[in-house]
Amino acid sequence: RKPNNSICFAGGVCSQHNHEKIIKAIEKIDNIEYILAGNGTKEYLNLLRSLPAWEKVNYLGEIPYREVKYIYINSIAGLAINYSSQGKEQGSLGVTKLFEYMEAGIPVICSDYKLWKEVIEGNNCGICVDPHNIEEITKVIKYILNNPEKAKKMGENGRKAVIERYNWSTQEKVLIDLYERL
């Protein structure tokens, strides 16, 4: 596969996912597209449409889940730049988006939550950023864009981690062992 210069997100189009900061982050990046799929409120979408870099956004609206994988495999990175109003926190491994990107074999650019860093940086399959720092988000997107071999390796590392570690068949044994010890 030969991805174009697209970064992507499929899911809830709301402020929690920092889309406005991502759009501001790509403002000064040439030759980039942000593929955005999902539902959002009219008010939030109007806010995003008012940003100068909206012209770099390919907003697809709600699409069938089976089509999401095509967005992922045609992107150079998947974004999960969530934020919490409480500032830094642990994060949750219940966010499947990280694992969807990893399974698709693309680098993950995500918030620097403690648990997310352990998974993403621990498996060298992406880069964690401060979700409030637009300049840092810009820098990381440029890095992925300008280092296709390193990005490809990150994607391969993520895919390998999902196959070997982060899937139901590996977790099933852990759960059964736990039940047997109870």
N, C-alpha and C positions, 0 to 999 in steps of 0.2 A: 504494500500500500504506500502511496505517496500523499501524505496529508498536505492540505493547503495551509495557508497561514491563518488558521482559525483557532481560537480558543473557545471553549464551550461551557454551557451550563444548561441542564434540563431539570426542571423542578419548579418550586414555588418562586414566582417573580414578586418578591417582597423585600422590604428594607433589611430584614434579618440576613439576607444573602448578599448584601452590600453591592448590588448591581450598579448603583450610582457611582460608587467609588471605582469599580472596575471600568465603567465607561469613561470616567475622568482619567483613569490610569492609561487607557489606550489612546487618549487624545493626541499624545506626542509620539505615537509609534506609527511609522509608515507601514503600509502593506499588511495590515492586520484586520481581522474580522472577529466579532464576538457573536457566536451563534447562541441565541437565547431562546429556549423553548419552555413553555409553561404558562399557567394562568397568573394574572395579576389584577389588582384593582385598577379601575379606570384612572383614579387619582395618581397611583404610583406609576403607571405606564406613562401618563402625561408628564410627570416629573422627569422620567427617563428620556422621553422624546424631546424634552426641552434642552437637553444637554448637547453641547456642540459636537461631541463625538458620536451622537446617535446615528449619524450616517455610516458609521463603521459597524453598526449592530444589524444582524440579520435576525429579526424577531419572527419566530415561527408560530407563536401562540401555542395552544395545546395541541400536541401531536400524539398519535398512538405510541404506547411504550415500545412496541417492536421496532419503531423507526428511530428510537433514541440511539441505538447502537451504531447506526450509520453516521450520526452526528459525531459520536465519539471517535470512530475510526478515521474520520476525515478531519480530525482536529489535532493540533500539536500539543494541547494540554487541556485538562479539565479543571474547572475552578470550583472550589468550595470555600469561599472566603466569608464565612459566617462571623457574626460578632455577638457579643453579649454585652448588655448594658452594665453588667457588673465588672467589666474589664476582663483581665486574664482569668481563665478557668480551666478546669480539667478537660472539657470537651466530652463527647460521648461517642462510643464505638457503635452506637445505634444508627449513626448517620451512614447509610449505605452508599451514598454518593462516592465516597473515597474508594470503596471497594469496586464499585461499578467502573470507575476510571481505571483502576488497577487491572481489573479483568480485561478491559478493552485494550490494555497495553499502551496507555498514554500517561505522560507525567501528570502528577497531581500538584496543583498550586492551591494551598489551603491555609486556613488560620493556624496560628502557632499555639494551639491548645496543647497541653502536656500530652494527653493520650494520642492526639493526632500526630504530634512530632515523633512519638515512639514508633508509630506505625510507618509514617511516610519517610522520615529521615532515617529511622532504624533499618528500613529496607531499601534506602537510597532510590526511592521511586518518585520523588518530587521534592518540592521546596515549600516550607512553611513561612508565612509572612504575618506581620502585624496587620490585622484586618482594618486598622484605622489609618495606616500609613500609605497613602496613594503613591508616593514616590517609590517606596519599597515594592509595591505591587507592579508598578511600571518596570522597574529594574529587573524583577524576576521574569516577567513576561518577555522582555527583551532578551534576557539570558537564554530562555528556552528557544526563542525564535532564532537567535544567532548561534546556537550550539546544537544543531540537529543531531549530531552523533551522540552527544551526552544525553539529549532528550530521548533519543531512541533507546539508549541503554537504561534510562530511568523507567521508561515504559516497559521494557523487557523485565526489569527487576520487579516491578509491580505485578505484572502478570504471573511471574514465577511465584511470588509470595502468596497470591490468591490461590494458585493451584496447589501449592505445598502446605499452606498454613491457614489461610483465612477462607475456609469453606465449610459447609455443613458436615461433610464426611469426616474431616479432621476434628471438628468440634463435637460431633456425635459421641466419639469415644470418651472425650473429656467429661461430657455430661453423664454418660452411662457409668463411668468410673465413680463419679460423684454420687450418683444414686445408690450404687452398690455399697459405698462406704457409710451411707446414712443409716 
